[in-house]
Amino acid sequence: MFFGDNAGGDQYAVVHLPQRDDVFVRDHETDSRLVITGGPRPYLDRILREPGGDWWR
């Protein structure tokens, strides 16, 4: 389930089935997916501490 983006086209998502805690980013240019954090809480901690949409690179 996609829940947000970085205003540059990349989208953030979580997977419900099979159940996973990871948060992924989908790169809009390559259609690749990358695990960026181990769950919603670490995702929120990082995105609130590090300004800019590409902190996960």
Rosetta constraint file for C-alpha pairs under 8 A:
AtomPair CA 1 CA 13 HARMONIC 5.28 0.50
AtomPair CA 1 CA 14 HARMONIC 5.38 0.50
AtomPair CA 1 CA 15 HARMONIC 6.10 0.50
AtomPair CA 1 CA 16 HARMONIC 7.33 0.50
AtomPair CA 2 CA 11 HARMONIC 6.62 0.50
AtomPair CA 2 CA 12 HARMONIC 5.63 0.50
AtomPair CA 2 CA 13 HARMONIC 4.08 0.50
AtomPair CA 2 CA 14 HARMONIC 6.60 0.50
AtomPair CA 3 CA 11 HARMONIC 7.55 0.50
AtomPair CA 3 CA 12 HARMONIC 5.89 0.50
AtomPair CA 3 CA 13 HARMONIC 5.68 0.50
AtomPair CA 3 CA 14 HARMONIC 7.82 0.50
AtomPair CA 4 CA 11 HARMONIC 5.71 0.50
AtomPair CA 4 CA 12 HARMONIC 5.19 0.50
AtomPair CA 4 CA 13 HARMONIC 7.28 0.50
AtomPair CA 5 CA 9 HARMONIC 6.47 0.50
AtomPair CA 5 CA 10 HARMONIC 5.50 0.50
AtomPair CA 5 CA 11 HARMONIC 4.14 0.50
AtomPair CA 5 CA 12 HARMONIC 5.63 0.50
AtomPair CA 6 CA 10 HARMONIC 5.77 0.50
AtomPair CA 6 CA 11 HARMONIC 6.60 0.50
AtomPair CA 6 CA 53 HARMONIC 4.69 0.50
AtomPair CA 6 CA 54 HARMONIC 7.35 0.50
AtomPair CA 7 CA 53 HARMONIC 7.21 0.50
AtomPair CA 8 CA 53 HARMONIC 7.63 0.50
AtomPair CA 9 CA 27 HARMONIC 7.51 0.50
AtomPair CA 9 CA 28 HARMONIC 5.64 0.50
AtomPair CA 10 CA 25 HARMONIC 6.66 0.50
AtomPair CA 10 CA 26 HARMONIC 5.52 0.50
AtomPair CA 10 CA 27 HARMONIC 4.86 0.50
AtomPair CA 10 CA 28 HARMONIC 5.08 0.50
AtomPair CA 11 CA 25 HARMONIC 5.54 0.50
AtomPair CA 11 CA 26 HARMONIC 5.13 0.50
AtomPair CA 11 CA 27 HARMONIC 6.94 0.50
AtomPair CA 11 CA 28 HARMONIC 7.45 0.50
AtomPair CA 12 CA 23 HARMONIC 6.98 0.50
AtomPair CA 12 CA 24 HARMONIC 5.68 0.50
AtomPair CA 12 CA 25 HARMONIC 4.52 0.50
AtomPair CA 12 CA 26 HARMONIC 6.37 0.50
AtomPair CA 13 CA 23 HARMONIC 5.80 0.50
AtomPair CA 13 CA 24 HARMONIC 5.17 0.50
AtomPair CA 13 CA 25 HARMONIC 6.21 0.50
AtomPair CA 13 CA 26 HARMONIC 7.61 0.50
AtomPair CA 14 CA 20 HARMONIC 7.53 0.50
AtomPair CA 14 CA 21 HARMONIC 7.36 0.50
AtomPair CA 14 CA 22 HARMONIC 6.41 0.50
AtomPair CA 14 CA 23 HARMONIC 5.01 0.50
AtomPair CA 14 CA 24 HARMONIC 6.15 0.50
AtomPair CA 15 CA 19 HARMONIC 6.31 0.50
AtomPair CA 15 CA 20 HARMONIC 5.88 0.50
AtomPair CA 15 CA 21 HARMONIC 7.64 0.50
AtomPair CA 15 CA 22 HARMONIC 7.51 0.50
AtomPair CA 15 CA 23 HARMONIC 7.77 0.50
AtomPair CA 16 CA 20 HARMONIC 6.42 0.50
AtomPair CA 21 CA 38 HARMONIC 5.94 0.50
AtomPair CA 21 CA 39 HARMONIC 4.67 0.50
AtomPair CA 21 CA 40 HARMONIC 7.31 0.50
AtomPair CA 22 CA 35 HARMONIC 6.38 0.50
AtomPair CA 22 CA 36 HARMONIC 7.43 0.50
AtomPair CA 22 CA 37 HARMONIC 5.76 0.50
AtomPair CA 22 CA 38 HARMONIC 4.37 0.50
AtomPair CA 22 CA 39 HARMONIC 4.61 0.50
AtomPair CA 22 CA 40 HARMONIC 7.44 0.50
AtomPair CA 23 CA 35 HARMONIC 5.87 0.50
AtomPair CA 23 CA 36 HARMONIC 5.88 0.50
AtomPair CA 23 CA 37 HARMONIC 5.36 0.50
AtomPair CA 23 CA 38 HARMONIC 6.33 0.50
AtomPair CA 23 CA 39 HARMONIC 5.61 0.50
AtomPair CA 23 CA 40 HARMONIC 6.60 0.50
AtomPair CA 23 CA 43 HARMONIC 7.04 0.50
AtomPair CA 24 CA 33 HARMONIC 6.32 0.50
AtomPair CA 24 CA 34 HARMONIC 5.33 0.50
AtomPair CA 24 CA 35 HARMONIC 4.39 0.50
AtomPair CA 24 CA 36 HARMONIC 5.50 0.50
AtomPair CA 24 CA 37 HARMONIC 7.28 0.50
AtomPair CA 25 CA 33 HARMONIC 5.62 0.50
AtomPair CA 25 CA 34 HARMONIC 5.41 0.50
AtomPair CA 25 CA 35 HARMONIC 6.58 0.50
AtomPair CA 25 CA 36 HARMONIC 6.66 0.50
AtomPair CA 26 CA 31 HARMONIC 6.15 0.50
AtomPair CA 26 CA 32 HARMONIC 5.66 0.50
AtomPair CA 26 CA 33 HARMONIC 4.56 0.50
AtomPair CA 26 CA 34 HARMONIC 6.69 0.50
AtomPair CA 27 CA 31 HARMONIC 5.24 0.50
AtomPair CA 27 CA 32 HARMONIC 5.37 0.50
AtomPair CA 27 CA 33 HARMONIC 6.42 0.50
AtomPair CA 28 CA 32 HARMONIC 7.61 0.50
AtomPair CA 36 CA 43 HARMONIC 7.66 0.50
AtomPair CA 36 CA 56 HARMONIC 6.18 0.50
AtomPair CA 37 CA 42 HARMONIC 6.05 0.50
AtomPair CA 37 CA 43 HARMONIC 5.64 0.50
AtomPair CA 38 CA 42 HARMONIC 6.57 0.50
AtomPair CA 38 CA 43 HARMONIC 7.62 0.50
AtomPair CA 39 CA 43 HARMONIC 6.27 0.50
AtomPair CA 40 CA 44 HARMONIC 6.17 0.50
AtomPair CA 41 CA 45 HARMONIC 6.17 0.50
AtomPair CA 42 CA 46 HARMONIC 6.16 0.50
AtomPair CA 43 CA 47 HARMONIC 6.10 0.50
AtomPair CA 44 CA 48 HARMONIC 5.94 0.50
AtomPair CA 45 CA 49 HARMONIC 6.22 0.50
AtomPair CA 46 CA 50 HARMONIC 5.87 0.50
AtomPair CA 47 CA 51 HARMONIC 6.81 0.50
AtomPair CA 47 CA 55 HARMONIC 7.44 0.50
AtomPair CA 50 CA 55 HARMONIC 6.39 0.50
AtomPair CA 51 CA 55 HARMONIC 7.23 0.50
